[in-house]
Amino acid sequence: MSRLARQSGEVIDRSQPLSFSWNGKPCTAYAGDTIASALAAAGVRVMSRSFKYHRPRGILTASFLDPGCVLQVDDEPNVRAGHRLVTGGIQVSSQNTWPSLKYDLKAINQLAGRFLSAGFYYKTFIKPQRLWPAYERVLQRFVNAGEISPGTSAEGYDKRYAHPDVLVAGGGPAGLAAAIAAAEDGAQVLLVEEEHQLGGHLRWGSQDDLDLLAELRDRVAQLDTIEVMTDATVLGRYDDNWISVVQRSVPGNGLGPKERLVKARAKALVVAAGLIERPYVFQGSDLPGVMLSTAVRRLVNLYAVRPGTRAVVLTANAEGDAVVGDLRRAGVDVVHVEDARRGGDVLRASGRGQVRQVDLANGKTVQCDLFVTATGWTAPTSLLNMAGDQPTYDPTAARFVPNVNALSDGVFATGGLCGDGTAEQLVEHGSATGRAAAREARAFTLAFADVPTRPDDARTLPQPGDPVDVPALEPARHREMFVSQTHGFVDFSEDVTTKDIKQAVAEGYDSVELAKRYTTATMGTVQGKLELMNTIAAHARATGKSIADTGTTTWRPPYAPVSLGALAGRIFEPVRHSPMQEWHDRHNGQPMVAGAWIRPDHYGDAQAEARNVRENVGVIDVTPIGKLDLRGPDVPKLLEQLYVNKWQRLDVGRVRYGVMCADDGVVLDDGVTGRLAEDHYLMSTTSSGAGGVWEWVENWLQTEHPEWRVHVTPVTTTYASMNVAGPKSRQLLERLVDGVDLSTDAFPYMHVRTGTVAGVPDCVLWRIGFTGELSYELHVPAGYGLHVWEQLFAHGKDLGIRPFGMEAQRVLRLEKGHFIVGQDTDGLTKAFTAGIDWAIKLDKPDFAGLPELRWQAAAGEYPMLVAVQTEEPSVVPTEASQLVDGNRIVGRITSSRMSPTLNRSVCLAQVESRLAEPGTRLTVLLPDGNRIPARVHTHHAHVDPEGERQRA
Amino acid sequence: MMLLRCPWCGPRNVTEFRYVGEKTSRPDPATTTPTQWRTYLYTRANVFGWTVETWYHSTGCRQHFSVERHTLSNRTRPVQENS
């Protein structure tokens, strides 16, 4: 490793050497080195092979964008080696080269270039179609992507939400100044910088630039209202400044997540993305040793690396002039400076494996091992485009510029994006823009100061103040230099040449948007940031149109590639479980996911659990059942509106079953509601409907009947709920309940009481039964749920108590013929179809769905829900099996189970009304194609149709 | 993701809200005809421009409210007097 003497702006720490390996060989670096700078210091020039032709490639930009050093690091493919810092012990290798980087046999592709030209994917390997998989295997071998390891350890990815007043994208001089000015004006600022240090091009500037940078960094450090994120990129800007940022290294001593996606909602966005130096297109422009001026300036000034020994510089601007000074200071022999402002130009670079000589347009040939180009800038207007701006081409500056005076609300631009200037001018423009952004953020906050839930101090916020005068920052004049007279690579990542673009135009792709997709120019790893302007220029040359008329392709998010891990991040999805879950876990409860809930499906043997409910006593955790506490004098009116049946006369202590429909008459939910006191009701809903019904209730109360005095409180998770079911349930509860007479006469079926259970007061006891057995549903204050549950088991041993899960409950309710909304009904099932004619009161003045149900009844001829039994008792038709009449579908099985009580299969089904009569023969078409006979049962209930068990 | 101004809570991510729909008025169930009722249920104007909508702040204050939204720009404003 050879380094220059200490450079005043260097970012390497020479006291901290690191070792790593490059293609299996040991290599050293200093802390602060990127992989590419360390390799360059070690004298490595060829770092990769190109995408299609496997041409040797090396450093071009020495930045994140560098297409010549996309490498494999350990088990991570496609690492941007121009950006990624070396850490000790990493194994770095080139990707998909064989047998070695130096002698890559696939470079033979260059000879076949004719077949790999524009659109070759679309033209070749098409026929015969049966060989597609074989083609795919061959093509895959040639793609220079790295290798993923299926065994990659699960590194953490995280997500964060941020709410800055002002988000500044880009930490160069203008961005730094904007952040400082906004913060000094009272704004909370998030400053996002893609590179590892703040400062942008000041970092490789003059001593004055470095002094200015030190001062700006100091001021940033002193303002605790600025949060700085380095090694982080703004990916996209969406509506109302919803901004995504990927943080590639997260502070936290290596303990934190690998990457973090930050979703920021900023009141103002300042885009200070700077400028990207673009390569020049000529024959041989991709040879290792041909570099951009900024790459050389980075290598020399930041990493103290001498990039070559004998250099030629093609310069069209001040950066190119400055690089000559850098090179001389680094001891490089600058043998020739070709000044493009005076008409200088280059025709080709040539050499085996790396540049050896350049041919200039004036006929001169110069020997060199480093050819530096400084031919102009591309403004990465991406974030502004995402905010609606359409940049316009300025031929005098040879770049697209945003319309900075017509940006959307809350979006600002500063720095190189807007124009060129001295460091002081950039700082001045940035400061003014930062103040304007802070003002905008204040105005945004003030616009909502009248919101009732604002904190008290919202009204004392400072006024936005007068508009800020932002000084003009104009782009400097620059010669239009994109494509030389020779053909060369336009897109380094995809190996697209000017010939490909020309051919695409000849084939009719006269729109740059289409030619881009056809040739894949700008669609590789760099995504157009280096090659967009040259692609447009090459296309314009081929069509004979101007660059302005050709226009630019669209910049879309994400601005930079982002790992899927970061996008997936951590999932913020809460899981709900009842207070009894730990008991279920200890007792072999097999969990099932039910919406947001985890609950036991069974405890090993659902059929035995169901039998035990019929014979002894079982208990099921039904905590997810929706519970709404309703209070106020107008609750009966609300219930009348929601349910299809009548509710005006429900005595205190009584419970009624009800079905709710939407206004289209389709069954929405069902459940029981009980009256606990004069103005106090408790409504239960299905578990899955709990959230929706609450919203539905609020909708009626807020929009249709705001005059009703009803207060709704969801109490689903306030209570732990358990259903104690079976002939011995009363006997069990008599051992535990205080203050409630449990006898049939005192507490009959469809009544509700409040009392003390196992010493816990304020429990609600319902005599209802989904299972069809004598049963009590207990709502226990949630904190005592586990206690009461355990007491039931402690006191029920001799009665044969055992838990039952969802599956047993489904069997029991099916034996009893109780339908489940969403299982036996669907989005077309109107209330009469559900077979609840007895409950639907068409004589009520109003309820949700009334007109549709009136018309359903009048029209008749609707599907009916019926109980069905197969003639062969051992066959359980799969749920959703069709009922057929010849080839016509006349219905379907909605639920089916083996009944442990009857020892035969039992079903619910929806059938055409003419087939709903008890005893009607039906044909079930099983999924295997067999047809089996079945019969409509006399009653919905297969077991205990008279309901004697539940009323016991 | 756009911001929506809840009159109670202020500007919030639109994902906090449920879109109830274009503002409709429910016909009198006693006198309505199938055509009127189904127009209320299913037919929407789907205008290009300002439209009055009902939103529900489901993960916030749980209030239903009306707001005018421009269907092209997604700008919102309080419901105008004559809408």
Interface residues (C-beta under 8 A of the other chain):
Chain A: Y238 D239 D240 W242 R265 F448 V451 P452 T453 R454 D663 D664 E695 E698 N699 Q702 T703 E704 P845 D846 L850 P851 E852 W855
Chain B: M1 M2 L3 R5 C6 P7 W8 C9 G10 P11 N13 R18 V20 R26 P29 A30 T32 P34 W37 Y40 L41 T54 Y56 S58 C61 R62 Q63 H64 N74
